[in-house]
Amino acid sequence: MNKEELIDKMVTAVMEDFDFDRVHRVMVNLNWKWDGIGDCKMTVPSSYRLMKRAESLLRDAAQHYGDKESYSCSSGGFMARLDGEALTLHFILTEMTSFASDFIDIDEPCPKADI
């Protein structure tokens, strides 16, 4: 099997098992809107549009199979991630990141984490 055939199979497997209707219901309930396709109108995307965006992100991530150990791309709440041999699609409702460098005085030595 060549790389393109593998990517097609991996993307298809994720797309078949992902619950796009559930994501659509969440977006409707939250009135989560995306910009229209070139028309500057904000609307809640259809399930079909959600699927097309997700497939595009999955294919983008999967193209890095064999080239990078890890790669992710995201848009509109979706994140496609390639981690080694695993291709994953996430729908992220909320997320927060904190960086140690935001809290460390650059003139002081960095404390060691006890993790």
DRENTORKOL-3810 file (N, C-alpha, C; in nm, 4 decimals):
REM DRENTORKOL-3810
@n.u->0.0847; n.v->-0.1173; n.w->0.0000; ca.u->0.0000; ca.v->0.0000; ca.w->0.0000; c.u->0.0893; c.v->0.1237; c.w->0.0000
@n.u->0.0626; n.v->0.2175; n.w->-0.0893; ca.u->0.1430; ca.v->0.3393; ca.w->-0.0926; c.u->0.0898; c.v->0.4413; c.w->0.0098
@n.u->0.1616; n.v->0.5506; n.w->0.0258; ca.u->0.1284; ca.v->0.6511; ca.w->0.1264; c.u->-0.0101; c.v->0.7103; c.w->0.1034
@n.u->-0.0453; n.v->0.7417; n.w->-0.0194; ca.u->-0.1762; ca.v->0.8011; ca.w->-0.0484; c.u->-0.2904; c.v->0.7055; c.w->-0.0131
@n.u->-0.2739; n.v->0.5787; n.w->-0.0427; ca.u->-0.3764; ca.v->0.4797; ca.w->-0.0081; c.u->-0.3898; c.v->0.4669; c.w->0.1435
@n.u->-0.2777; n.v->0.4691; n.w->0.2134; ca.u->-0.2792; ca.v->0.4622; ca.w->0.3590; c.u->-0.3515; c.v->0.5835; c.w->0.4167
@n.u->-0.3192; n.v->0.7017; n.w->0.3672; ca.u->-0.3840; ca.v->0.8247; ca.w->0.4137; c.u->-0.5347; c.v->0.8176; c.w->0.3900
@n.u->-0.5758; n.v->0.7734; n.w->0.2718; ca.u->-0.7186; ca.v->0.7612; ca.w->0.2420; c.u->-0.7881; c.v->0.6697; c.w->0.3419
@n.u->-0.7264; n.v->0.5560; n.w->0.3739; ca.u->-0.7861; ca.v->0.4605; ca.w->0.4672; c.u->-0.7933; c.v->0.5190; c.w->0.6092
@n.u->-0.6865; n.v->0.5866; n.w->0.6510; ca.u->-0.6847; ca.v->0.6450; ca.w->0.7854; c.u->-0.7894; c.v->0.7555; c.w->0.7981
@n.u->-0.7959; n.v->0.8442; n.w->0.6998; ca.u->-0.8926; ca.v->0.9543; ca.w->0.7023; c.u->-1.0347; c.v->0.8983; c.w->0.7005
@n.u->-1.0601; n.v->0.8025; n.w->0.6146; ca.u->-1.1932; ca.v->0.7418; ca.w->0.6057; c.u->-1.2344; c.v->0.6794; c.w->0.7382
@n.u->-1.1437; n.v->0.6097; n.w->0.8038; ca.u->-1.1743; ca.v->0.5460; ca.w->0.9323; c.u->-1.2146; c.v->0.6490; c.w->1.0370
@n.u->-1.1423; n.v->0.7596; n.w->1.0438; ca.u->-1.1755; ca.v->0.8646; ca.w->1.1409; c.u->-1.3103; c.v->0.9276; c.w->1.1052
@n.u->-1.3285; n.v->0.9605; n.w->0.9783; ca.u->-1.4515; ca.v->1.0272; ca.w->0.9344; c.u->-1.5753; c.v->0.9400; c.w->0.9609
@n.u->-1.5642; n.v->0.8097; n.w->0.9406; ca.u->-1.6787; ca.v->0.7205; ca.w->0.9595; c.u->-1.7212; c.v->0.7090; c.w->1.1049
@n.u->-1.6261; n.v->0.7195; n.w->1.1972; ca.u->-1.6582; ca.v->0.6990; ca.w->1.3384; c.u->-1.6747; c.v->0.8275; c.w->1.4193
@n.u->-1.6444; n.v->0.9412; n.w->1.3616; ca.u->-1.6563; ca.v->1.0678; ca.w->1.4347; c.u->-1.8027; c.v->1.1127; c.w->1.4339
@n.u->-1.8515; n.v->1.1638; n.w->1.5455; ca.u->-1.9922; ca.v->1.2024; ca.w->1.5595; c.u->-2.0116; c.v->1.3500; c.w->1.5210
@n.u->-2.0222; n.v->1.3756; n.w->1.3906; ca.u->-2.0395; ca.v->1.5112; ca.w->1.3415; c.u->-2.1748; c.v->1.5704; c.w->1.3798
@n.u->-2.2771; n.v->1.4865; n.w->1.3912; ca.u->-2.4086; ca.v->1.5368; ca.w->1.4327; c.u->-2.4032; c.v->1.5908; c.w->1.5755
@n.u->-2.3280; n.v->1.5256; n.w->1.6598; ca.u->-2.3119; ca.v->1.5724; ca.w->1.7982; c.u->-2.2415; c.v->1.7076; c.w->1.8007
@n.u->-2.1357; n.v->1.7215; n.w->1.7228; ca.u->-2.0644; ca.v->1.8493; ca.w->1.7137; c.u->-2.1603; c.v->1.9572; c.w->1.6622
@n.u->-2.2392; n.v->1.9238; n.w->1.5610; ca.u->-2.3340; ca.v->2.0211; ca.w->1.5054; c.u->-2.4350; c.v->2.0650; c.w->1.6116
@n.u->-2.4881; n.v->1.9692; n.w->1.6900; ca.u->-2.5833; ca.v->2.0053; ca.w->1.7962; c.u->-2.5203; c.v->2.1008; c.w->1.8974
@n.u->-2.3947; n.v->2.0750; n.w->1.9347; ca.u->-2.3243; ca.v->2.1633; ca.w->2.0284; c.u->-2.3116; c.v->2.3042; c.w->1.9686
@n.u->-2.2737; n.v->2.3091; n.w->1.8419; ca.u->-2.2551; ca.v->2.4394; ca.w->1.7771; c.u->-2.3879; c.v->2.5151; c.w->1.7643
@n.u->-2.4953; n.v->2.4440; n.w->1.7355; ca.u->-2.6274; ca.v->2.5075; ca.w->1.7289; c.u->-2.6650; c.v->2.5612; c.w->1.8668
@n.u->-2.6483; n.v->2.4794; n.w->1.9708; ca.u->-2.6848; ca.v->2.5210; ca.w->2.1073; c.u->-2.6020; c.v->2.6393; c.w->2.1565
@n.u->-2.4778; n.v->2.6464; n.w->2.1135; ca.u->-2.3904; ca.v->2.7573; ca.w->2.1552; c.u->-2.3953; c.v->2.8748; c.w->2.0575
@n.u->-2.4685; n.v->2.8564; n.w->1.9479; ca.u->-2.4729; ca.v->2.9572; ca.w->1.8407; c.u->-2.3308; c.v->2.9898; c.w->1.7935
@n.u->-2.2510; n.v->2.8838; n.w->1.7783; ca.u->-2.1104; ca.v->2.8935; ca.w->1.7371; c.u->-2.1078; c.v->2.9093; c.w->1.5855
@n.u->-2.0707; n.v->3.0248; n.w->1.5409; ca.u->-2.0769; ca.v->3.0559; ca.w->1.3983; c.u->-1.9385; c.v->3.0620; c.w->1.3357
@n.u->-1.9358; n.v->3.0238; n.w->1.2094; ca.u->-1.8166; ca.v->3.0366; ca.w->1.1262; c.u->-1.8459; c.v->3.1405; c.w->1.0202
@n.u->-1.7408; n.v->3.1991; n.w->0.9692; ca.u->-1.7532; ca.v->3.2904; ca.w->0.8567; c.u->-1.8004; c.v->3.2109; c.w->0.7356
@n.u->-1.8940; n.v->3.2676; n.w->0.6612; ca.u->-1.9417; ca.v->3.2021; ca.w->0.5397; c.u->-1.8299; c.v->3.1877; c.w->0.4378
@n.u->-1.8539; n.v->3.1088; n.w->0.3386; ca.u->-1.7531; ca.v->3.0835; ca.w->0.2359; c.u->-1.7472; c.v->3.2042; c.w->0.1427
@n.u->-1.6652; n.v->3.3003; n.w->0.1807; ca.u->-1.6437; ca.v->3.4178; ca.w->0.0966; c.u->-1.7566; c.v->3.5181; c.w->0.0956
@n.u->-1.8631; n.v->3.4949; n.w->0.1753; ca.u->-1.9759; ca.v->3.5880; ca.w->0.1712; c.u->-1.9839; c.v->3.6787; c.w->0.2941
@n.u->-1.8892; n.v->3.6647; n.w->0.3868; ca.u->-1.8802; ca.v->3.7488; ca.w->0.5071; c.u->-2.0028; c.v->3.7365; c.w->0.5975
@n.u->-2.0811; n.v->3.6309; n.w->0.5839; ca.u->-2.1953; ca.v->3.6072; ca.w->0.6715; c.u->-2.1578; c.v->3.5013; c.w->0.7731
@n.u->-2.1781; n.v->3.5321; n.w->0.9002; ca.u->-2.1497; ca.v->3.4375; ca.w->1.0076; c.u->-2.2719; c.v->3.3481; c.w->1.0274
@n.u->-2.2522; n.v->3.2165; n.w->1.0140; ca.u->-2.3600; ca.v->3.1201; ca.w->1.0330; c.u->-2.3064; c.v->2.9960; c.w->1.1031
@n.u->-2.3965; n.v->2.9257; n.w->1.1699; ca.u->-2.3598; ca.v->2.7951; ca.w->1.2258; c.u->-2.3412; c.v->2.7012; c.w->1.1073
@n.u->-2.2258; n.v->2.6369; n.w->1.0984; ca.u->-2.2014; ca.v->2.5498; ca.w->0.9831; c.u->-2.2909; c.v->2.4261; c.w->0.9844
@n.u->-2.3244; n.v->2.3779; n.w->0.8676; ca.u->-2.4005; ca.v->2.2538; ca.w->0.8538; c.u->-2.3112; c.v->2.1349; c.w->0.8895
@n.u->-2.3743; n.v->2.0205; n.w->0.9135; ca.u->-2.2971; ca.v->1.8982; ca.w->0.9395; c.u->-2.2064; c.v->1.8666; c.w->0.8211
@n.u->-2.2573; n.v->1.8902; n.w->0.7003; ca.u->-2.1770; ca.v->1.8648; ca.w->0.5802; c.u->-2.0523; c.v->1.9535; c.w->0.5789
@n.u->-2.0704; n.v->2.0818; n.w->0.6112; ca.u->-1.9553; ca.v->2.1741; ca.w->0.6122; c.u->-1.8558; c.v->2.1353; c.w->0.7209
@n.u->-1.9058; n.v->2.0911; n.w->0.8350; ca.u->-1.8174; ca.v->2.0430; ca.w->0.9418; c.u->-1.7337; c.v->1.9257; c.w->0.8918
@n.u->-1.7992; n.v->1.8348; n.w->0.8217; ca.u->-1.7298; ca.v->1.7165; ca.w->0.7695; c.u->-1.6230; c.v->1.7552; c.w->0.6675
@n.u->-1.6547; n.v->1.8477; n.w->0.5802; ca.u->-1.5572; ca.v->1.8893; ca.w->0.4785; c.u->-1.4353; c.v->1.9556; c.w->0.5429
@n.u->-1.4572; n.v->2.0410; n.w->0.6436; ca.u->-1.3456; ca.v->2.1065; ca.w->0.7135; c.u->-1.2619; c.v->2.0023; c.w->0.7857
@n.u->-1.3265; n.v->1.9101; n.w->0.8552; ca.u->-1.2543; ca.v->1.8066; ca.w->0.9286; c.u->-1.1723; c.v->1.7195; c.w->0.8340
@n.u->-1.2304; n.v->1.6806; n.w->0.7223; ca.u->-1.1575; ca.v->1.5982; ca.w->0.6262; c.u->-1.0351; c.v->1.6710; c.w->0.5731
@n.u->-1.0498; n.v->1.7988; n.w->0.5460; ca.u->-0.9370; ca.v->1.8781; ca.w->0.4971; c.u->-0.8243; c.v->1.8827; c.w->0.6009
@n.u->-0.8602; n.v->1.9040; n.w->0.7266; ca.u->-0.7598; ca.v->1.9073; ca.w->0.8327; c.u->-0.6928; c.v->1.7711; c.w->0.8512
@n.u->-0.7727; n.v->1.6652; n.w->0.8459; ca.u->-0.7163; ca.v->1.5302; ca.w->0.8593; c.u->-0.6172; c.v->1.5002; c.w->0.7478
@n.u->-0.6536; n.v->1.5359; n.w->0.6249; ca.u->-0.5630; ca.v->1.5115; ca.w->0.5119; c.u->-0.4356; c.v->1.5943; c.w->0.5250
@n.u->-0.4499; n.v->1.7179; n.w->0.5724; ca.u->-0.3328; ca.v->1.8028; ca.w->0.5931; c.u->-0.2385; c.v->1.7380; c.w->0.6948
@n.u->-0.2922; n.v->1.6941; n.w->0.8069; ca.u->-0.2088; ca.v->1.6314; ca.w->0.9101; c.u->-0.1488; c.v->1.5002; c.w->0.8592
@n.u->-0.2300; n.v->1.4184; n.w->0.7940; ca.u->-0.1855; ca.v->1.2865; ca.w->0.7487; c.u->-0.0766; c.v->1.2948; c.w->0.6421
@n.u->-0.0711; n.v->1.4035; n.w->0.5674; ca.u->0.0328; ca.v->1.4189; ca.w->0.4648; c.u->0.1732; c.v->1.4141; c.w->0.5247
@n.u->0.1837; n.v->1.4371; n.w->0.6546; ca.u->0.3139; ca.v->1.4379; ca.w->0.7215; c.u->0.3528; c.v->1.2996; c.w->0.7733
@n.u->0.2703; n.v->1.1977; n.w->0.7450; ca.u->0.3013; ca.v->1.0616; ca.w->0.7886; c.u->0.4369; c.v->1.0188; c.w->0.7305
@n.u->0.5222; n.v->0.9716; n.w->0.8179; ca.u->0.6541; ca.v->0.9261; ca.w->0.7761; c.u->0.7582; c.v->1.0362; c.w->0.7699
@n.u->0.7148; n.v->1.1613; n.w->0.7694; ca.u->0.8071; ca.v->1.2748; ca.w->0.7624; c.u->0.8312; c.v->1.3380; c.w->0.8991
@n.u->0.7253; n.v->1.3440; n.w->0.9803; ca.u->0.7339; ca.v->1.4055; ca.w->1.1123; c.u->0.6735; c.v->1.3100; c.w->1.2141
@n.u->0.7280; n.v->1.3108; n.w->1.3333; ca.u->0.6748; ca.v->1.2264; ca.w->1.4406; c.u->0.5397; c.v->1.2778; c.w->1.4880
@n.u->0.5246; n.v->1.4103; n.w->1.4877; ca.u->0.4013; ca.v->1.4698; ca.w->1.5366; c.u->0.3698; c.v->1.5939; c.w->1.4542
@n.u->0.2411; n.v->1.6114; n.w->1.4242; ca.u->0.1963; ca.v->1.7294; ca.w->1.3490; c.u->0.0493; c.v->1.7513; c.w->1.3808
@n.u->0.0113; n.v->1.8765; n.w->1.3972; ca.u->-0.1305; ca.v->1.9064; ca.w->1.4170; c.u->-0.1668; c.v->2.0346; c.w->1.3437
@n.u->-0.2942; n.v->2.0448; n.w->1.3098; ca.u->-0.3487; ca.v->2.1658; ca.w->1.2483; c.u->-0.4913; c.v->2.1800; c.w->1.2991
@n.u->-0.5392; n.v->2.3045; n.w->1.3032; ca.u->-0.6716; ca.v->2.3249; ca.w->1.3611; c.u->-0.7424; c.v->2.4424; c.w->1.2958
@n.u->-0.8752; n.v->2.4396; n.w->1.3108; ca.u->-0.9598; ca.v->2.5455; ca.w->1.2581; c.u->-1.1016; c.v->2.5253; c.w->1.3086
@n.u->-1.1657; n.v->2.6318; n.w->1.3531; ca.u->-1.3073; ca.v->2.6286; ca.w->1.3873; c.u->-1.3471; c.v->2.5332; c.w->1.4977
@n.u->-1.2551; n.v->2.5012; n.w->1.5872; ca.u->-1.2839; ca.v->2.4078; ca.w->1.6955; c.u->-1.2307; c.v->2.2679; c.w->1.6705
@n.u->-1.1975; n.v->2.2371; n.w->1.5457; ca.u->-1.1412; ca.v->2.1067; ca.w->1.5121; c.u->-0.9898; c.v->2.1107; c.w->1.5201
@n.u->-0.9321; n.v->1.9989; n.w->1.5636; ca.u->-0.7881; ca.v->1.9815; ca.w->1.5557; c.u->-0.7616; c.v->1.8408; c.w->1.5041
@n.u->-0.6854; n.v->1.8328; n.w->1.3968; ca.u->-0.6402; ca.v->1.7040; ca.w->1.3436; c.u->-0.4957; c.v->1.6869; c.w->1.3870
@n.u->-0.4654; n.v->1.5668; n.w->1.4340; ca.u->-0.3303; ca.v->1.5434; ca.w->1.4867; c.u->-0.2775; c.v->1.4097; c.w->1.4385
@n.u->-0.1564; n.v->1.4134; n.w->1.3894; ca.u->-0.0826; ca.v->1.2927; ca.w->1.3561; c.u->0.0234; c.v->1.2759; c.w->1.4634
@n.u->0.0180; n.v->1.1642; n.w->1.5338; ca.u->0.1149; ca.v->1.1363; ca.w->1.6393; c.u->0.1713; c.v->0.9976; c.w->1.6123
@n.u->0.2893; n.v->0.9947; n.w->1.5498; ca.u->0.3475; ca.v->0.8673; ca.w->1.5097; c.u->0.2626; c.v->0.8041; c.w->1.4011
@n.u->0.1960; n.v->0.6958; n.w->1.4351; ca.u->0.1103; ca.v->0.6266; ca.w->1.3390; c.u->-0.0376; c.v->0.6514; c.w->1.3651
@n.u->-0.0696; n.v->0.7358; n.w->1.4619; ca.u->-0.2094; ca.v->0.7605; ca.w->1.4987; c.u->-0.2582; c.v->0.8932; c.w->1.4400
@n.u->-0.3721; n.v->0.8881; n.w->1.3739; ca.u->-0.4377; ca.v->1.0079; ca.w->1.3204; c.u->-0.5642; c.v->1.0289; c.w->1.4023
@n.u->-0.5785; n.v->1.1470; n.w->1.4613; ca.u->-0.6880; ca.v->1.1754; ca.w->1.5529; c.u->-0.7558; c.v->1.3060; c.w->1.5156
@n.u->-0.8874; n.v->1.3089; n.w->1.5308; ca.u->-0.9644; ca.v->1.4320; ca.w->1.5127; c.u->-1.0263; c.v->1.4679; c.w->1.6467
@n.u->-1.0069; n.v->1.5927; n.w->1.6892; ca.u->-1.0634; ca.v->1.6441; ca.w->1.8139; c.u->-1.1592; c.v->1.7570; c.w->1.7801
@n.u->-1.2628; n.v->1.7702; n.w->1.8601; ca.u->-1.3420; ca.v->1.8929; ca.w->1.8589; c.u->-1.3226; c.v->1.9534; c.w->1.9958
@n.u->-1.2645; n.v->2.0719; n.w->1.9996; ca.u->-1.2229; ca.v->2.1326; ca.w->2.1252; c.u->-1.3176; c.v->2.2465; c.w->2.1596
@n.u->-1.3839; n.v->2.2323; n.w->2.2716; ca.u->-1.4773; ca.v->2.3342; ca.w->2.3162; c.u->-1.4051; c.v->2.4469; c.w->2.3894
@n.u->-1.3061; n.v->2.4108; n.w->2.4673; ca.u->-1.2284; ca.v->2.5120; ca.w->2.5385; c.u->-1.0892; c.v->2.4559; c.w->2.5673
@n.u->-0.9937; n.v->2.5457; n.w->2.5762; ca.u->-0.8561; ca.v->2.5038; ca.w->2.6015; c.u->-0.7802; c.v->2.6242; c.w->2.6570
@n.u->-0.6816; n.v->2.5977; n.w->2.7390; ca.u->-0.5986; ca.v->2.7034; ca.w->2.7951; c.u->-0.4571; c.v->2.6506; c.w->2.8094
@n.u->-0.3609; n.v->2.7353; n.w->2.7817; ca.u->-0.2206; ca.v->2.6993; ca.w->2.7940; c.u->-0.1507; c.v->2.8022; c.w->2.8816
@n.u->-0.0594; n.v->2.7570; n.w->2.9632; ca.u->0.0229; ca.v->2.8438; ca.w->3.0462; c.u->0.1687; c.v->2.8067; c.w->3.0214
@n.u->0.2527; n.v->2.9073; n.w->3.0060; ca.u->0.3951; ca.v->2.8848; ca.w->2.9811; c.u->0.4764; c.v->2.9314; c.w->3.1010
@n.u->0.5689; n.v->2.8493; n.w->3.1450; ca.u->0.6537; ca.v->2.8839; ca.w->3.2586; c.u->0.7274; c.v->3.0150; c.w->3.2350
@n.u->0.7672; n.v->3.0389; n.w->3.1117; ca.u->0.8436; ca.v->3.1601; ca.w->3.0809; c.u->0.7642; c.v->3.2888; c.w->3.1068
@n.u->0.6329; n.v->3.2794; n.w->3.1150; ca.u->0.5515; ca.v->3.3972; ca.w->3.1459; c.u->0.5640; c.v->3.4387; c.w->3.2923
@n.u->0.6139; n.v->3.3484; n.w->3.3769; ca.u->0.6169; ca.v->3.3734; ca.w->3.5198; c.u->0.7577; c.v->3.3773; c.w->3.5787
@n.u->0.8556; n.v->3.3492; n.w->3.4971; ca.u->0.9931; ca.v->3.3419; ca.w->3.5454; c.u->1.0668; c.v->3.4686; c.w->3.5067
@n.u->1.1299; n.v->3.5307; n.w->3.6050; ca.u->1.2124; ca.v->3.6476; ca.w->3.5783; c.u->1.3352; c.v->3.5997; c.w->3.5015
@n.u->1.3590; n.v->3.6557; n.w->3.3848; ca.u->1.4687; ca.v->3.6067; ca.w->3.3004; c.u->1.6057; c.v->3.6286; c.w->3.3631
@n.u->1.6152; n.v->3.7159; n.w->3.4661; ca.u->1.7422; ca.v->3.7380; ca.w->3.5336; c.u->1.7690; c.v->3.6333; c.w->3.6416
@n.u->1.6651; n.v->3.5570; n.w->3.6789; ca.u->1.6800; ca.v->3.4546; ca.w->3.7807; c.u->1.6906; c.v->3.3179; c.w->3.7132
@n.u->1.7630; n.v->3.2246; n.w->3.7743; ca.u->1.7690; ca.v->3.0902; ca.w->3.7172; c.u->1.6328; c.v->3.0236; c.w->3.7192
@n.u->1.6065; n.v->2.9422; n.w->3.6221; ca.u->1.4790; ca.v->2.8717; ca.w->3.6107; c.u->1.4691; c.v->2.7640; c.w->3.7184
@n.u->1.3587; n.v->2.7619; n.w->3.7931; ca.u->1.3437; ca.v->2.6551; ca.w->3.8937; c.u->1.3214; c.v->2.5212; c.w->3.8235
@n.u->1.3720; n.v->2.4166; n.w->3.8879; ca.u->1.3539; ca.v->2.2838; ca.w->3.8328; c.u->1.2197; c.v->2.2273; c.w->3.8780
@n.u->1.1518; n.v->2.1668; n.w->3.7856; ca.u->1.0223; ca.v->2.1062; ca.w->3.8180; c.u->1.0438; c.v->1.9705; c.w->3.8839
@n.u->0.9629; n.v->1.9399; n.w->3.9835; ca.u->0.9676; ca.v->1.8102; ca.w->4.0496; c.u->0.8567; c.v->1.7229; c.w->3.9932
@n.u->0.8683; n.v->1.6924; n.w->3.8672; ca.u->0.7642; ca.v->1.6121; ca.w->3.8001; c.u->0.8177; c.v->1.4756; c.w->3.7717
END
